[in-house]
Amino acid sequence: MKKKTALILITAALCLAMSTAAFASTNFDLRKKTVGLAGIMNTNGDMNAFVTRGEFARMIVMASSQSDILSSACANNVYADVPATGEYASAIRICAENDWLKSFLCGLFRPEQAVTLNDAERAMLTLLGYTDKDFAGDVVSRRAAKAESLALTENVNRELTEGLTYADCINMFYNLMRCSTTQGKAYVTVLGGSLSADGEVNALGMTDNSLKGPGFFMDAGKLADWL
């Protein structure tokens, strides 16, 4: 009887663990699709790869109200290590102008260096309307505390100085969309979306309904471009 009871308990525990793991995977897949639909970042790559500061600059701009002015290059060098013709030059310029991402004390941006949790928290809290004045004193610690209280760092288990992966950024940008700005509006509205009754991002609301059909194409390449 004892062996039978133990077997039942072990089986129940395994089922619960499998169910929890499946839920977590499904939850992340939904977040991934939602962030992709919002046009913030490419979600088809290696989720375990680290995101560079240059890549993150583009993500932040795409998650902002200024995404429509983003181009591939800018008129001049904003930083000595960011050529005007660089892939992320325009995004880095916009981030510099809006104080979303800061340079290092040496005056360099270091676009190839991994973006840290501290970088991401500062940029996203700024998008929400917060400034350094809101965290007077120990700015870094108080900013981190605010990010945690807003659930901005939910599902992101990193130290402030650690680099972020694509999976981390997907979680943070999804969390950003659920957050309220300092004016009391859900941030997802900046991207033309909305929250569902349970406070999650309405993924269907992030889709582009501007495409009209039917369409006729002579080759697959043109169909891919249209899609």
C-alpha positions as CSV (number, residue, x, y, z in Angstrom):
1,M,0.0,0.0,0.0
2,K,2.8,2.4,0.9
3,K,4.6,1.7,-2.4
4,K,1.3,2.2,-4.3
5,T,0.7,5.5,-2.5
6,A,4.2,6.7,-3.2
7,L,3.9,5.8,-6.9
8,I,0.7,7.8,-7.1
9,L,2.3,10.8,-5.5
10,I,5.4,10.6,-7.8
11,T,3.1,10.3,-10.9
12,A,1.0,13.3,-9.8
13,A,4.2,15.4,-9.2
14,L,5.6,14.5,-12.6
15,C,2.3,15.4,-14.3
16,L,2.2,18.7,-12.5
17,A,5.8,19.5,-13.5
18,M,5.1,18.6,-17.1
19,S,1.9,20.7,-17.1
20,T,3.8,23.7,-15.6
21,A,6.6,23.4,-18.2
22,A,4.1,23.2,-21.0
23,F,2.3,26.3,-19.8
24,A,5.6,28.2,-19.5
25,S,6.5,27.3,-23.0
26,T,3.1,28.2,-24.4
27,N,3.3,31.5,-22.5
28,F,6.6,32.4,-24.0
29,D,5.5,31.4,-27.5
30,L,2.6,33.8,-27.1
31,R,4.9,36.6,-25.9
32,K,7.3,35.9,-28.8
33,K,4.5,36.1,-31.4
34,T,3.1,39.3,-29.8
35,V,6.4,41.1,-29.8
36,G,7.0,40.0,-33.4
37,L,3.6,41.3,-34.5
38,A,4.3,44.6,-32.8
39,G,7.3,44.9,-35.2
40,I,9.8,45.5,-32.3
41,M,12.3,42.8,-33.2
42,N,13.0,39.8,-35.3
43,T,11.9,36.8,-33.3
44,N,13.2,34.1,-35.6
45,G,16.8,33.9,-34.4
46,D,18.6,32.1,-31.6
47,M,16.7,33.0,-28.4
48,N,19.8,32.3,-26.3
49,A,22.1,34.7,-28.3
50,F,23.0,37.9,-26.6
51,V,21.6,41.2,-27.9
52,T,24.1,44.0,-28.8
53,R,23.6,47.6,-27.7
54,G,23.2,48.5,-31.4
55,E,20.5,45.9,-31.9
56,F,18.7,47.0,-28.7
57,A,18.8,50.6,-29.8
58,R,16.8,49.6,-32.9
59,M,14.4,47.6,-30.8
60,I,13.8,50.6,-28.4
61,V,13.1,52.9,-31.4
62,M,10.7,50.3,-32.9
63,A,8.9,50.1,-29.6
64,S,8.5,53.9,-29.4
65,S,6.3,56.5,-31.1
66,Q,9.3,57.4,-33.3
67,S,9.6,54.2,-35.2
68,D,8.3,55.9,-38.4
69,I,11.4,58.1,-38.7
70,L,13.9,55.3,-38.4
71,S,16.2,54.9,-41.4
72,S,19.3,52.9,-42.1
73,A,21.8,55.7,-41.7
74,C,22.1,59.2,-40.2
75,A,23.7,62.4,-41.4
76,N,26.7,62.3,-39.1
77,N,28.5,60.3,-36.5
78,V,26.8,60.5,-33.1
79,Y,29.7,58.6,-31.4
80,A,33.2,58.0,-32.6
81,D,32.6,54.2,-32.8
82,V,29.3,54.5,-34.6
83,P,29.8,55.3,-38.3
84,A,27.1,57.4,-40.0
85,T,26.6,54.5,-42.5
86,G,26.4,51.9,-39.8
87,E,23.4,49.5,-39.7
88,Y,22.1,50.9,-36.4
89,A,23.4,54.5,-36.7
90,S,20.0,56.1,-37.1
91,A,18.5,54.1,-34.2
92,I,21.5,55.1,-32.0
93,R,21.1,58.7,-32.9
94,I,17.4,58.7,-32.0
95,C,18.2,57.0,-28.7
96,A,20.9,59.6,-27.9
97,E,18.5,62.5,-28.7
98,N,15.8,61.1,-26.4
99,D,18.3,60.0,-23.7
100,W,17.0,56.4,-23.9
101,L,20.5,54.8,-24.0
102,K,23.7,56.5,-22.7
103,S,27.3,56.3,-23.9
104,F,30.1,55.2,-21.6
105,L,32.3,57.7,-19.7
106,C,34.9,57.5,-22.5
107,G,32.3,58.9,-24.9
108,L,31.9,55.7,-26.9
109,F,28.6,53.8,-27.4
110,R,30.1,50.3,-28.0
111,P,27.4,49.1,-30.3
112,E,28.8,45.5,-30.4
113,Q,28.7,45.1,-26.6
114,A,25.9,43.1,-25.1
115,V,23.1,45.3,-23.7
116,T,22.7,44.9,-19.9
117,L,19.6,44.7,-17.8
118,N,20.5,48.1,-16.3
119,D,20.6,49.5,-19.9
120,A,17.2,48.0,-20.7
121,E,15.5,49.1,-17.5
122,R,16.7,52.7,-18.0
123,A,15.5,52.8,-21.6
124,M,12.1,51.3,-21.0
125,L,11.4,53.3,-17.9
126,T,12.2,56.4,-19.9
127,L,9.7,55.3,-22.5
128,L,7.1,55.0,-19.7
129,G,7.7,58.7,-18.8
130,Y,10.2,58.3,-15.9
131,T,13.4,60.4,-15.5
132,D,16.4,60.1,-13.3
133,K,14.8,62.7,-11.0
134,D,12.2,60.1,-10.1
135,F,15.0,58.0,-8.7
136,A,17.0,60.6,-6.8
137,G,19.6,59.2,-4.5
138,D,20.7,55.7,-5.5
139,V,19.4,56.0,-9.0
140,V,20.4,52.5,-10.2
141,S,18.9,50.6,-7.3
142,R,15.7,52.7,-7.2
143,R,15.2,52.3,-10.9
144,A,15.6,48.5,-10.6
145,A,13.1,48.5,-7.7
146,K,10.6,50.4,-9.9
147,A,11.1,48.0,-12.8
148,E,10.4,45.1,-10.5
149,S,7.3,46.7,-9.0
150,L,5.9,47.3,-12.5
151,A,6.7,43.7,-13.4
152,L,8.9,45.0,-16.2
153,T,11.5,42.4,-15.4
154,E,9.0,39.5,-15.0
155,N,10.6,36.2,-16.3
156,V,14.0,37.9,-16.7
157,N,16.5,36.4,-14.2
158,R,19.6,38.6,-14.7
159,E,21.8,40.7,-12.6
160,L,21.9,44.4,-13.5
161,T,25.3,44.2,-15.2
162,E,24.5,40.9,-17.1
163,G,23.9,40.9,-20.8
164,L,20.4,40.1,-22.1
165,T,19.5,37.4,-24.6
166,Y,16.7,37.6,-27.3
167,A,14.5,35.6,-24.9
168,D,15.1,38.2,-22.2
169,C,14.3,41.1,-24.5
170,I,11.1,39.4,-25.7
171,N,9.9,39.1,-22.1
172,M,10.9,42.7,-21.3
173,F,9.2,44.2,-24.3
174,Y,6.1,42.2,-23.7
175,N,6.1,43.4,-20.1
176,L,6.6,46.9,-21.3
177,M,3.5,46.8,-23.4
178,R,1.5,45.7,-20.3
179,C,2.9,48.5,-18.1
180,S,1.2,51.8,-17.5
181,T,2.9,55.1,-18.4
182,T,3.3,57.9,-15.9
183,Q,0.1,59.3,-17.5
184,G,-1.8,56.2,-16.6
185,K,-2.2,54.7,-20.0
186,A,-1.2,51.1,-21.0
187,Y,2.0,51.4,-23.0
188,V,0.7,49.0,-25.7
189,T,-1.6,51.9,-26.9
190,V,1.5,53.6,-28.2
191,L,1.9,50.7,-30.6
192,G,-1.8,50.8,-31.6
193,G,-2.7,47.8,-29.4
194,S,-4.7,47.1,-26.4
195,L,-4.9,44.9,-23.3
196,S,-7.4,42.2,-22.7
197,A,-9.7,42.0,-19.7
198,D,-7.0,39.9,-17.8
199,G,-4.3,42.5,-18.4
200,E,-2.5,40.6,-21.1
201,V,-1.6,42.1,-24.6
202,N,-4.3,41.5,-27.1
203,A,-2.2,39.7,-29.8
204,L,-4.9,40.0,-32.5
205,G,-5.0,43.7,-32.0
206,M,-1.3,43.9,-33.0
207,T,-1.8,42.4,-36.5
208,D,-1.7,44.6,-39.6
209,N,-5.2,44.8,-41.1
210,S,-4.1,47.1,-43.9
211,L,-3.5,44.3,-46.5
212,K,-6.5,43.8,-48.8
213,G,-7.1,40.9,-51.1
214,P,-7.4,38.9,-53.1
215,G,-4.0,39.3,-54.7
216,F,-2.6,37.6,-57.8
217,F,1.1,36.9,-58.2
218,M,3.1,35.2,-60.9
219,D,5.9,34.0,-58.6
220,A,6.5,33.2,-55.0
221,G,9.0,36.0,-54.5
222,K,6.4,38.7,-55.1
223,L,4.0,36.9,-52.8
224,A,6.6,36.9,-50.1
225,D,7.2,40.6,-50.5
226,W,3.5,41.4,-50.3
227,L,3.2,39.3,-47.2
